[in-house]
Amino acid sequence: MTTQVELKKSLTLTGVTVNVMALIAPGAFLWITYQLQAAQTDPSGASTALDMWPGLVLALVIAFLTASSYAMLSAQYPHAGTGSSYFFAEKAFLDKESASMHRWARLAKYSVGWISHLYYWVYPGVLVATLATLLVYIFSEFGVPLSPFVQILISVVVSAGIASIAFRGISSSTNAAIAINIIQIVSLVVVSIMALAFRLLNPTHVTFVHPTLISIIVPHNLSSVIFQSTIAILLLVGFETATALSAETVHPKNVSRGIILSLIIQGLFCYLFEYFAMNAWINNGYTGTNGAGQVITGMAAAAASGSPMGDMVASLIKNLFHGSDSAALVATVIVASTVVIAVAGSVLSCMNTGVRMTYAIGKDREVPAILGMLHGRFATPHIGVLLMGIVSAVIGAFGVLSIRNLTAVILLSNIGTFLLYGFTNAITFIAFRETPQFHSMKHFIIPLLGLITNLLMLVAVIYLSVLGGGDTGAAAIMAIAATMIWLVFGAVYFIYNTRSRGESVFVTRQPARTVAR
């Protein structure tokens, strides 16, 4: 093992795009988030579920604003390597003529790099917990309950298995990502077509939640659209991870192209289509029971179900194909299995990309230098991968035990996401300000809107969670507390590291070496 090994340039535009798509998972999160969206209420207690599709559109707008900033920065700094936002933050200040701007470069890059860990190192654990929960659901369908110990064991095994793949390099991960994307897209598009067929074949004798197809796409209440977007954004985060693959991309331009292309494929096509179909299907013939044992229908039934999409698949098999209960069960488990595969791919993509930013920070010795080492054979940041595997196992084991725990780690990841995205939008303006290519729309209006919308999303997520009370309120307090602890620890470590290295917090001149690739 040696630190002299370099990352291998092997990724084409397809490789970049599919790795990002594997993280966003074009359809899999519909299984995971639909119940949350169906159950969401505003502060007055009124349901926001009818604005699910418009909320997704708003989330897409926010995502494209931030994706545009990432694409512009990756084009401006094609040699960012694995540093992504961390690299961009330093270069945005160092490339200015004014020495007063240079002095903020180290503090800016460290702040962005440290905050990024709230997203890149927590989100894989969230997905491990989600994956374990899905496996628990599949076993329960066969009447096999799993004890908490077994659920924790599943989280550990899943995390270890996926980390072992990430350990071996990005090429093997890319091949897996291609297969995973094909499986989940085909599976969920077929289910969506079946849902639309049910709607079109039952125009009158079934009472649908949305009386017309237009009702699905037209906003009913502006605040409900905003509240729904706080959940829908979970479907889309991850597009920016392409920037962490620059050092392994054959042509640097493919990074900015991959960012936008992945979001177009998954957001504009897959998720908008799938959510339209799901909302077209949901009807009052779909029933369930609430906590009091009362029969409920439609969105209320979806809110009370552990897997509304699984219920939809079972219903479609019975109604469209006159299938038996056993046939419906088989179909549901098959679709659930494709979602499991997709989420596993998302975890793999998270580990591949998130650990690479940490590798760049480790090369700069802003975190322990051991994290900036590459494996001699596989040329991967193997220490970081192993550590992330452990962290993901711990977070996954914590999250799988209860909905409160899972909500807490999701909120923690969301806080990190919106802070990172907000910072990056601000960095975009700084990077292009006073440059010949500065364009008021691209380099000021778009980043400003991206900054504002991400901060608003952050406030909305925390506001809704705290107001929710009960487990949701407790989870929000846990997430906020964890965020504050991480930020304080980061500040203490930064001061300690600065003193031990004999450096200054503020850069007095542009160093010969900026962020390591």
N, C-alpha and C positions, 0 to 999 in steps of 0.2 A: 504494500500500500504506500502511496506517495502523493504529496500535494502537487507534484509536477504534471500529473495527468491532466489532459484537457478534455472538455466536453466535445462530443462528436457531432458534426453537422450532418444530420441524416433526415431532417424533416422537410417535406415538400409542403405546398399549400394544403394538400389533402391531409397530411400528417398533422399540421398545426390545427386545422379546422376540426378534425375528428376528435383530437384530444380535448379541445375546448367543448365540443358537443357532448362528449362523454361526461364532462363535469356538469353541464347544464341539464343533461338527460332529457331529450326531446319527447316528453310524454309521461315519463315515469312518475314525476312529482304530482301529476294529476291524481294519482292513486293516493298520495300522501296528504295533499293539501285541501282536497275538495271538502272533506269533513270540516276542517277548520273554517273554510270560507262559508260553508252552509250554516255553521253555528255562530258566525260572528254577528254581534249586535253593536249598535252605537251606544253612546253614554245614556241615552234615554231608554234603552232596552229594546228598541225596534231593530228588526232584522235588516241586514245590508245585503243579503244573499242575491236579491234580484239584480244587483249591479256587479255581479261577478265578472262578466265579460268586459264591460266598460272599465272596471278596475284593472283588469289585465292590460287593456290598451294603455291606460295611464302609466302603469308600471313599465310597459314597453317604451313609451316616450322617454321616461326617466332613464331607462337602461341605454337607449340609443344616444342620449345626450352625453352620458358618461363614456360610452363606448367610443364616441367621436373624439373625446379628449384623449383617451388611451391610444386610439389609432393615430392621431396627430402627433402625439409625443413619441410613439414608436417609430414613426416616419422621420421625425426630427432627430432622433437619437438611435439610429439603426444598430449601433454597437453596444446597446444596453446590456447585452448578455443575459444573465439570469436576474439582474437587479430590479427590473420593472420600475414600479413607482419609487422605489428606494434610489435607483440610479437617476431617474428623472428629477427627483427633488433636489439632488445635489447639483446636477448640471444646469438646472434652471437658474440657480443663483451664481454658479461659477462662470457661466458664459456671459454674464453682464460685465460691462466695462467698469462700473463703479465698484470700488473696493468695499464700500459699505454694504453692497449686496453679497459679496463673497463671504463676509464674516458669518452670515447666517446659514451657509451651505451645510456644514456638518450637523448643526442642530436640526435643520429641516429634514435631512436624509435620515437621521437617527429616529426622529419622531415618527416619520412615515413608516420606516422599517419596523419599529417596535409595535406600533398600532396595528400593522398588517398581520401580526401574529394572532390578534384577537379574531381574525377572520380565517387566515390560512391554516392555523393550527387547531382551531376549534371546530371549523366546519367539517373536516373529515370525521371527527368524533361524533358530530351530529348525524352524519350519514351512516356511520357504523351502528349507532343506536336505532336509526330508522330501519336499517337492513335487518337487524336482529328482531325488531318489532314485526316486520313483515314475515320473517320466518316463524315467529310465534303464532302469527295469524294463520299461516298455512298449516301448521301442525294442529291448531285448534279446529280447523275445518274437518279434520279427520278424527276429532274427539281426543286429541292427545295434548293435554295441558302441560306446559313447561314451567318448572319451578324457577324462582328468582335466581338460584345458583346456576341452573342450566342457561338461563338468559344471559347472565354475566359471562359464562363460559363461551357462549356463541359469539358475543362481542369480542372477546379476546382472540378466539380462533380466526374470526373474520378479519380482524385488524392485522394479525400476524401473517395470514395468508396473502392479503393484498400488499402488505409492506414487502413481502418476499419478492413479489413481481416487480414492484417499483425499484427494489434494490438492484435488479438485473439490467435496468436501463430503459430508455424511452422507446426504443424500437419495438421491443416485445409488447410494451404497453400500447403502442399505436395499433398494432395488429389486433389486439384485444378490443381496442376502442372502435375500430371499424366494424367488427362483428357485433359488438354490443349495440351500436347505433342502428345497424340494419335490423336486428331482432326487435328492438323496442319500437322503432318507427313503424315497421310493418304490422306488428301486433296491435298497436294502439290506433293506427289508422283504420285497420279492419274493424275494430270495435266501434270506432267513431262512425264509420259508414253504416254499420248495423244499427246504431242508435238513431241516425237520421232516417234510415229505412223504416224503423218502428214509428217514428213521428209521421212520416208521409203516408204510411199504410193505415194509420189510425187517426184520421183528421177530426172525427166527430165523436166517437163513442168512448174516448179517453179524455179525461180532464187534465190538461197539462198545466204546470206551474206558470209557464210563460204562455199566455193565450195565443200569441202569434210569434213567428220567428223574428219579426222586427223588435218585439219586446226584449229579446235577448241582448241586442246590441245597442239599444237606445238607453241612455242614462235615466234612472228614475229619481235619484237624489244625489246631489253633488257630494255631500259629506259621505254618503255610502260608497261612492266611487273611490274617494280618497282612502277610506278605511279598508276597502277591499284590496286596494293596491298595496297596502302594507304587507299583506300575505302573498299577493301575486308576485311581488318582487323576488320572493324566494325561488320562483321558477326560473329566474333569468340570471341571477348572479353567477359569475364565473367566466364571463366572456373576456375579462381583462387578463386572465391567466395566460393567454397566448404570448403576452409580453415577457413572461418569465422563460419562454422557450427560445428567445432570440439567439442564444449561443449555440443552439442545436438546429437552427433553421438554415437551410441551404441558401435561400434568398431572403434578405431582411424585409423586403416589401411584403412578403407573405404573412408577416406578423400582423400588420395593420389590416390586411385583407381578410385574414382569418378571424379577427375580432368581429368585424362587421358581418362577414358571411355566416358565421356560426349563429349570430343573433337573428339574422334574417331567416335562416332555415328553421331554427327552433321556435323563435318567438312569433314571427309573422305567419309562418305556415303551420308548424306542428301544433303549438299551444292554442293559437286562436281557433284553429279548426277543431281541435279536440274539445276545447271548452264550449264551443258553440254546439257541438254534437251532444255533449253531456247535458247541457242546459235545455237542449231541444227535447231530450228524452225524459227528463225528470217529470213525474206526473203524480197525481194523487192516488193512483193505484199502487204506488210504491209505499209500503207501510212499514212501521216499526213500533217500538214501545219506548216510552221515556222512563226516567228513574222511578216514577210512581206506578209504572205498569200500565199506563194508558196508551191506547193505540194512537199513533201519530202518522201523518202522511207527508209526501212531498219533501220540501226542503227540511222540515222538522225531522223527518225520518232520516234524511241524509246526515243531519247534524248529530243524531244519536247513534249512527252506525259507525262501527270501527273501520269499515271499508265500503263507502257508497259505490265506488266503481266496481268492486267485486259483486255487490248486489245488482248493479246494472247488467253486468255480464251474465249473471245467473238468470235474470229476468228476460234478457234478450234471447237466450238459448231456449227458454221455455215458451216464449211467445212467438218468436219468428220461426223456430224450427220444431215447435211442439216437443221439445226435449223433456226427458225425465229429470228428477232431482239429481240423480247420479251423473247424468250428462252435464247438467248445469254446474255441478261441483267440479267435475273434471275441467271444464272450460275455464271456470274461475281460477282454479289452481294453476292452469297453464299460463293465463295472463298474469297472475300474481308472480309466477316464476320468472317471467320476462322482466317484470319490474325489479325483482331481486337482482337479476343479472345487470340491469341498467344502473341500479344504485351502487352495485359493486364496482361498476366501471367509473361511476362518479367519485367513489372513494379513491380509486387508483389514480384518476386524473388529479384529484386534490393533492395526493401525496407527491405526485410527480412535479407539480407546479409550485405548490406552497413551499416545499423544502428548498427549492432552487433560489428563492429570494433570500431565505435564511443563509444559504451557501454564500451568496454575494456579501451579505452582512458579515458573515464569519471571515471571509477573505479580507475584509477591511478591519477585522478584529474589534468590531463594535459589539459583537457577541463572542463567546468563547471560540478561539481559532479552530478548535477541533471540528466545529460545524462547517468550516470552510475547506474541508478535506475531500478529495475524490478517491473512489475505490480504484486500485491499480488495474483491475481487469475490466470492470464494467463502466468505469468513468462516471459513476454516480455519486452524489453527496451522501454516501452510505451511512455515516454517523447520524446525519439529520433524518434520513429515512427510518433508521431503527428507532430513534428517539420519538419521531412522529408516530410510528406504529404503537409505541408504548402509550403515548399521550392519547391517541385515538381509542385505544382499548379501554383506558381509564374513563374517558368521557363517554364512550359508548356504553360501558357497563353502568355508569351512573345514570345515563339518559334512559336506558331501556327499562329501568325499574319502576318508573311512574311517569305519568303525563306531566306532572309538575317539574320533575327533573329534566325531561326532554324539552319542555317549554323554556326552562331556564337557560339551557345551553344553546337553544335556537336563538333566544333573545341576545345572548352574549355574542354569538356569531353575527347577528344582524347589526348590533352596535358597532362591532369592528368593521363590518362591510361598509356601512354608511359613513363612518369616520374616514376610512381609507378612500372611498370614492369622492367624498367631499374635498379632502386634501388634494387629491389628484386633479380635480377640476380647477382648484385654485392654482396649482402648479402649472397647469396649461397656460393660464393667462400670464403668469410670471415668465414662463419660458419664451413666449412669443412677443412679449411687450418690448417695444423699442427695437424690433428686428425688421429687416426689409420685407419679410413675407407676412407681417402682421396684417390680419384681416378682421375688421370689427365684428363681423358675424361669426366667423369660425373660431376666433381666438379670444373673443370677449363675451359676446352674447351667449353662445353655446356653453362655454365653461361656467359662466355666471348662473345660467339656468340650471346646469347640472349641480353646481354647489348648493344653490337654494333648495332644489327639490330633494336632494339627498339629506340635507339638514332637516327639512320638513318631515321627511319620512322617518328620520331618527326620532324626532320629537313625537310624531304620531304613534310610532310603535311603543315607545315608553309610556306615553299618555294613556293609550288604550289598555295597555297591560296593567298599569297601576290601578286604573279605574275598574278593571275587571274584578278585582278583589279575589278572595279565595286562593286557590292554587295558582291562578294566573298572576295575581298581585304578588304572591310570595315569590314566584319565579322571577318576576320583574325585579324585585328587591335583591334577589340572589345575583342576577345578571349585572345589575348596576354596581353592587358591592364588589363583584369579581373584576369588573372593569376598572374601578377605582384602585383596587389592590394592584392590578397589573400595571397601571400607569404610574403609581407611586413606586413600585418596585423598579420599573424602567428608569425613572428619574434617579433613584438611588444608585442603580447599577451604572448609569451613564456618568454620574459624578465620580464614582469609585474608579471606573475604567479610565476616565480622563486623567485623574490624578496619578494612577499607577503607571500610565504610559507617558506622563509628563507632557501632555498635550493641552491645548486650549479648547474651551467650548466653542469659541468663535474663531473662524478661519481668518488669519491676517494676510494670507497671500494664497494664490491658486497653487495647489500642490501639483507635483509632476505626475502623480498617480491619482486618478479619481477612483470611482468605484470599481472594484475588481470584477472581471468578467466571470 
